[in-house]
Amino acid sequence: MITSGPANRSLTYGQRSADKRRSARGDGVSERGELRSGRGRGHGGCGAGAGLRFGLLGAPVLYDATGEPRLVRSAKGRALLAALLLEPDRVVSLDALKDALWGDFPPASARASLQNHVTRLRRLLDDPERLHAEPPGYRLRVAEGELDVCVFEHQVARARAAHAGRDWARVVDHASDALALWRGRPLSGLPEPLTDHFVVPRLEEARLLALEWRYDAELALGTDLAGLTPELAALVAEHPLREAFHRQLMLALHRTGRRAEALATHRELRRRLVEELGVEPGAAVREAHQEVLRGMGEAGAAGRNGGAGTAGASEVGGRPRGVEASEVGGPLACFEESLRIHGEYEDWHGESQARLGLVRALRGLTRPEGAPREYATREYATLLDRAAHPGDAPAAAGLPRHGTDSKAAEGRRVLLPARAD
């Protein structure tokens, strides 16, 4: 059995967790990472049920009749197999094969040595006639569904289509089937000309996309969200500039009640992007961040359903009797987070974002049900005091302009907009 190297520990852990989440349906992948029903299903349209015979998603291997991968022990034999499988069922010239085995400096006996390696490889194949000489070189017969790269790419394409159609259950199935084939970095353990082949980064990016789509689906399905967080945390550490994994980790943390950690994840991503690349997080990350902040606001306002007291015209502490402080806890929390995120950056963008947080917080100070249309609020003055340039923000929010002295503003009545909902 070929095991994954250290670089793939997060994938191995994530795949096993995904297998457990799918086990109730009776399909998916086995503990050793094989497709359970690969032969019977034929991997969809990628083959006629022939089953895997060759693998490049990791060190080059041959699959035996039971589906178990067997490593080709000779380094030159692995290089020969990889060179032939990179052109499946097509003729590979002798010169190309020599380059794969010896690079730019083939020995004088390269032709005879190549023939010996071909003979040894034939002995390992289930059918020696698969590999035959055909001018100007050799052809390895590979049927559809017999090469793991073909099956992987087909399952990734099906996962992409399901993701576009928001068919989350199918996304999980196809993405997990694709990831189950991954044993390590493609073409690993080979000479440099092959390990640098252009197909390697393409396959690695396809694997990351499959992971992204699967986590999108599991977040949408709400499947074992607590189990997703360690997997996503490992991927964030491995890919610190990949926004999708940060966004998914933020959402998984937020939806399992770990909002402070979700906001810390956003702060670290934004810091890294600004410092290393000079860019802000993308729209998807910003949308996830707003979901976390809205959750903070809802948590801050949760006390309103349990608030005691009788509503009346008289005021207590700058607000109507019966109106709890938690009425404004959400907007205040949102504004404080905006200042934490943007206030530390001494530039025009950070300042404008902090102002925007103030405007949103002010708009959040809506008139509670049962309160008079006008009432004084200390929180309004507090928001103004805490803004870096408070004079402009109230006007931008469509609210009256006041000074920044909280004691002076405390007794003033502020007309607050009624709730839209």
Disulfide bonds with the S-S distance in Angstrom:
Cys46-Cys150 2.49
